[in-house]
Amino acid sequence: AELHAIRGSGLRLGRAAPLRDSLSAALASLDEALALYPLYTRALFERALTLMDLEDFEGAVGAFERLVAIDKGYPHLLTWLVRAHASLRRQRTGAAARALGGSA
């Protein structure tokens, strides 16, 4: 699980491949780590950050909230959870404005 998490965070930060491909590979590796050890907090946190990078803010909020349920004291967790909620709200507000014909 540790190796999958390290690989996932390295792929997320390395950006060797095109960004979206690298992030997708990082997410897959983190999912493998979590399949082996579902309570692995580092992998959960890295997964949430990767979802933020992919602009899947709803998924990121869910991942951060899952981590809160496991370890409320994880470093910087609450700050990132607030960022994810704010990004999700901005994304939804922008989509609603575009649906009404406005600009966002």
N, C-alpha and C positions, 0 to 999 in steps of 0.2 A: 504494500500500500504506500509506503514511504517513497519508493522509487517512482511509482506512478504519479504521486503528488509533486515530486521534484521535477519530473519530466513535464508535467502539466504547467507548473509555474514557469519553468524555463522556456517552454514553447510560447507561453503568453507574453513573457517579457523579451524573448529573443528576437522575435519578428523576422526570422531568417526567411521564411516563406512569405508569400503574399499574406497580408494581415488576416483576412477572413479565414484562409486555409490554416494558418498558424493557430488562430484562436479556436477553430473547430477541432484541430488536433489536440490542443491543450484541454479542451472540454472533454473530449473522449478519454484522454488519459486520466483526468480527474474523476470521471465517472467510473473508470476501472478501479481506481484507488478506493472510491466509496463503496463499490461492490464488494471489495475485500474487507473493508472496515468502515461500516456506515457512520460511525461516530467520530471519524477522524476530522478534528476541528480545522486543521490547516487546510486539508483538501476541500472542506465545505467553504471556507473563507475564499480560497483561490478560485473555486468554482463560481462563487457569487461575483467576484471581481471580473472573471472572464465573461460572465453573462452581461455585466455592465459594459465591458468593452464591445460586446456584440450588440449592444443596445437592446437587449432583452431585459428590460427593467422589471417587468412583472416576474420573470424567472429569478432575477437577482434578489428582489424583495423576498420571495419565497425562500431562497437559499439562505439569506441573512436571517430571516425569522426562524428557520430551522436551527441555525447556529445559536441564536439567542436562547432557544429552548434547551440546548445542550450546555452552553457555557456563556452566560451573560457577561462574564468578565473578560472575554476574548479581546485582546488589544485593538482599539479603534473600531470595534464592531458597531457600536451605536452611531458613530459618525457616518460610517458607510451605509448603515440602514437608512438614516435620514436622507443621505444623498440619493439612494436608490428610490425612495418614496418621492422625493422632489423631481427626479428625472422622469419617473413614471407619470407623475401629475403633468409635467410639461409636455410629455409625449402625447398623453390623452387630450390635453387642452389644444395642442396643435392639430391633432387629428380631427377634433370636433370643429375647430375653426375652418379647416380645409373643407370639411363636409358641408359647412354652411356657406362656402364660397368666399370666405375671408382669406387673409394671408397670415401664415404663422411662421 
